[in-house]
């Protein structure tokens, strides 16, 4: 496994608390020992296999994963990452269906769309198969009244998270656990997806991916209902290939969700009242529709202006995931522990941030630019 820490910018240094210093010391001690796993009893092996079966059953597609995160959060609201993961996974689903929707499908070839989908789907699948067994093990620990995190290595979970879960079991520090899970999941993805040669060739090195970033299509949107109207807050990831930037984004998204109690409550209510389908119609039915309302052969003209659909224009096609993409069969996740360097502890320091979250105008401008790109492409094709 590649030492991904060399690909990180140095995390900003803050004074480590006594507890973080203790965690850092434990991580260094474990790293030196290179602990080996002992053979499981029949009962213990059956327990691990049941966790894997439950995870696989819920890891069928983006919709099943996203719903599983929310269901777990509703059972265990102290696990903040479960709700953060739910909301980010919703965005993953919307990005997947955009590839077959009314705008991007006109800018990408079928082969390009498939490559992008495979990239998004693999990352979504990998994170779930790493994170959800941790949640099930936590739930089993609660039910049995004893710490079961020594089973994490049998689920191929990083040593880093075993140390963190042990700390959480006694200290109940929800912030620290969430920050650790953000670091863990993004680090876990780095060697398996971001440094994957096939994805580098088919996705990151393509003109379309650069266009994708230039047009700021990496918006993460968090919808919520306020006084009967739908509001959006979120963040934009500018440098997707940077592990450091993805971790910082995760921290900002956490603050955006959890540092405003009333908005957090409204976001949770919205999520529970609007089951995830993968269609952007879930949050903006006035703007998107899961049925294609366009008329084939009609000359393309501007439909989007000032965050509204121009009266008389068809809404933007945004299909449900089940109609856009079939369930995928994934090869097993690559074995290996990403954790190599205790300096990642610096990401876990508690830093208060005031995050604006204003994103609606930027998102609407992005949609306008994309629609203009489609109209321009069609006009050029017509002249040719």
N, C-alpha and C positions, 0 to 999 in steps of 0.2 A: 504494500500500500504506500502511495506517495506521501512524503511528509508535506502536508498541505500548509503547515504553519509558515513555511518559507514563502508562500503565496499571499500571506496576510501582510497588510501594513501593520506596524506595531500598534496594538491597542493603546488608546490613551491611558497613561498611568495615573492612578489615583491611589491615595493612601488605603491600603488593604485593612479591613477590619480584622479583629482577632479571629473571628470565625472563618473568614476567607483565608487567612494565613494558615489556620488549622487544616482547611480543605486542601490548600496548596501543598502542605507538608504531607498529607495523606496520599495525594496523587503521586508525589515524587517517590514516596515509599513503595507504593503499589507498582509503579513503573520499573523500579529496580528489581522487585521480586519476580515480575513476569509470572503471575499466578497461573497455575494450570488447573483445569476443571477436573473434578473428581467424577467417577462414574455414578450415574443416578440409579436409584432404586427403581423398581417397576412402577411403584406408585408415583414417584417424583417424575419419571419419564412420561407417564400418562398425563400428569398435570401440565407439563411443558407442551406436549403434543396438543392438548386441548386449547391452550392459549394460541398456538399456531393455527389451529383449525378455525377458531373464532375470528382471528385476524384475517385469514385468507377468505373467509366467507364474506366479510365486510369490505374486502379490498378488491371488489370486482370492477369498479369504475369510479369516476370522480363523484358521482351522486351518492353512491353507497358510503364512500369514505367520509364525505362532507357531513352526511346525516349522522354517521357513527360518532364523529367528534362532538356534535351538538348534543346527542343523546347522553354521551359520557359526561359532558360538562353539566348538563342538567342534573345528573346524579351526584356529581362531585364538583361543585362550583369553586372549590378551593384550588382546583387544577386549572389555573388561568390559561395555560397554553392551549388547552383543549378548545376553548372558545376562539382564541386567536387563530389556531389552526383551522377551525371551522370557517371563519370569515375569509382567511387567505385562500383556503381550498375552494370556496365559492368563486373567488376571482379566477382561480385556475380553470374551473369549469367554464366560466364565461369566455376566457381566452381560447379554450378548446373549441367552443361552438362558433366563436367569431370566424374561425378558419373556414367554416361552411356557411357563414352568414351573408348578409346582403352587401357587405363592403369588401372585406378582406378576400373573399372568394373570387372577386373580380380583379384582384391585384396579384394573386399567387396562382401558380399552376397547381394541378392536383397533386403532383409529386412533392412540390414544396410544402403544400398544406399538410400532407401526410408526415413529412419530416418534422415540421413544427409540432404537430400533434404528438408524435412519438416522443419528442423531447419533453413536452409538458406532461404527458401521461407517465413516462418513466419516473420523472421527478416526484410527481404526486403519489405514485405507487410506492416508491422507495421510502419516502418520508412516513407514510402510513405503516408500512410493514416494520419500520424501526420504532416509531413512537407508540403505536397502539398496544403492542405487547407490554410496554412499560406501564401503560395505564391499567391494563388487565391485571398485571402483577401487583400494582398498587391496590387495586380493588380487592384482590384476593388477600393481600396483607391486612386490609381493614377487616374483611370478613372473618379472618382467622385470628385476628388480634395479635399477630406477630410479624416481624420484619422478614419478608421473603425475597429481598433484593439480591441475595447471594445467587439467585437463579438467573439474573440478567445475563451473565456470560453464555448461558445455554441458549439464549435467544439472540446471540450475536450483537448484544448492545455494548457500547463502549464502556470501558472501565471508568471513564470520566463520569458517566451517568450513574454508575453504581455508587460512587462516592457521594454524588449529589443527592441521590434518593435516600441514602443512609442519613445524610444530614437533615433532609426534609422530614424524615420520619420522627426525628426528635425535636427539631426546631420549628417546623411548620412555616418556613419562610417562603411565601408564595411568589414573591418577586424574584428571589434568587433562583428558585426552581425554574421559573419561566425563562429567565435570562439564560440559564444553563441549557434548557431545551432548545432555545433559539440557536445558540452556538453549536450544540450537538447536531441538530438537523441540517443546518447549512454546511457544517464541516463534513457530515456524512455524505452529503450530495456532491461535494467538491470533486473528489476523485472518481466517483461513480457516474456522474453526469457531465459536470462542467469540464473535466479533463478527459472525457471520453473522446477518443479519436474520431469515431463515426459522427458524433454530434458536432464536433468542431468543424468537420468537413462539410456536413450537410446543413448545419444551422448557423453556427457562429461566423463562419467565413463567407457566408453568402451576402450578396448585396441587399437581399430582402431583410435580413436580420438587422443590418445597419440602418436601413430605412425604418424598420420597426422601432428601433431605439430613437432615431432622429425624430420620428413623429410622436414620441413619448407614449408609446402604446403599453408601457409597463406601469400603468396606473393600478393601484390597489384601492378599491372603493369599499367603503363601509356604509351601507344604507341604514337609515333609521327613520321612524315616523315621529313627527313633531307637530302637534296641534292639527292632526289630520292631513298633513302634507309630508311628502317624502324628501328627506335631506340626504346629502352625500358628503362624507368627509373621507380623507385618505391621504396617500403619499404616492410619490412617483420614484421608481428606481431608475437611476440614470446609468449605472454601470453594472449591468447584470453579471458580467463575468468576474467581478471582484467579490471575493468571499468577505472581505472586510466590510464593503459597502452593503452587502446583503444582511450581515449581522447587525449593522447599525440601523438599517431599515427595519428589521424585526423589532429592535428596541424602540424605535420611534412609533411603530404601529401599536406596540403594547401600550405605550404611554397614551396614545390617541384613544385607545379603547377603554383603558382602565383608570385614567386619571381624571375623568369627568363622570361622576357617579350617575347623574341624571341621564346623560347621553348613553352611558354604558347600559343602563336599564332599558332605555328605549331601543337600543341596538339588539339586545337579547330578545326583547319582546318582538321586534320585527322579524328576527331570524326564526323564532318559534312559530310565528303566524304566517310565514311565507316559506314553505318547504322548497329546498333547492332543487331546481330542474336542469340547470345549466343554461337556460335561456335568460337573456338580460331583461326579458319581459317580467321576470320576477320582481324587479324593482322599478322599472320605468315602462309600464304598459302603454303609456301615451306615446312613447317614442319607439319601442320595439314590439315586434309580434312574432310568436312562434310559428305562424303560418305566413308564407311568402305572399304578400299582397301586391307585389309588382306584376306588371303586365309584360309578358315576353315581347321583345321587339320594340318596345316603346323607347323613344329617345331619352337618354339620361339627362336629368337636369337637377339643379340644386334642390334638396329637400330639407336641409338642416340650416336653421338660422336662429342665433341667440338662444340656444338650448331648447328650441322648439321645432317640431315638424311643421313646415309651411302648410297652411290649410289647403286641403285638396290633394295633398301628397300621400303616397303610401308610407306606412311605417317601415322601419328598417327590419329586415328579416333576421331573427335571432332564434334558431331552432333549439329545441330541447336536446340534451346530450344524447338521449336514447335514439333519436332520429338522425343525429349527426355522425356518430361514431359507434362502431361495434366494440364490445368488450375485447380487451387485448389479453393475450397470453404472454406472461413475462418470464424471462430467464431468472433464475435465482439471483438474489443480491450478492454482489461480490463480498467475500469474507475479508475481514481486516479491520483493525481499530484505527480510526483517524487520529486518536489522541497521541501526541508526541511531546508536547511542550506545555509546562505549567503556566506559561505567560498568558494563556487564554483566560486565566482567572481574572485578569484585568477587565474583561468584558462584563463581569458579574457585579462590579461595583455599582452601588445605588447612586445614580445621578438624576436629580430632578430636572425634567425637561418640559418646557411649554411648547407644545406642538400645535400649530394653527390648524392644520388639516384641511384648509380650503383647497378644493380640487375640482369642484363642479365646472367652473369656467374653463379651466385648462382641459378637462376631459371633453367638453363640448367643442372647444377649438380643435382638438385632435380629431374628433369625428368629422368636423367640417373640412379639415385638411385632407383626411383620407377620402372623403367623398369627392373632393376636387381632384385628387389624384386619379380616382376611378374615371371621372368624366374626361379628364385630360387624356388618359390612356385610351379610352374608347374613341375619342376624337382623332387621335393620331392613327389608330388602327383603321378608322373609317377612311382617312385621307390616303393611307397606303393601299 
